[in-house]
Amino acid sequence: MYICDECHEDQQHSKYHVPAILHSKNRNRILHLECCSRENLVNRINEIIESEIMFYEDVSKLVENFNSETLEKFKKKYGTYEEIIGSMKYDPMQDAMLASQIDKFLEILAVINELEKHL
């Protein structure tokens, strides 16, 4: 559970399932999305985009040079398929967008999991 830096309420007081986590040099701030300023929302979107690009670039690099060393680095950074699927707690029927993103992530991890068998 988190407490919003702006309104000091817990996550139950947000209509969204995830907080905005704003990274800074001194500390990370956790805010309800509806408590964020326009600037914070734009920064958060940019962080998400950068993270997504980095993930897909890492997958691309892994596939280009697929070997046990690059696979281990990838697993250390993102986890294994089993670790991810075992730690998930969401309702796919209620969280359609989240389920879609998770399904993409899991599909990539599943393919990597199978690729490992060909090393």
Summary of the structure (lengths in Angstrom):
residues: 119
radius of gyration: 17.1
end to end distance: 40.9
largest distance: 51.8
contacts: 275
relative contact order: 0.10
helix: 61%
strand: 7%
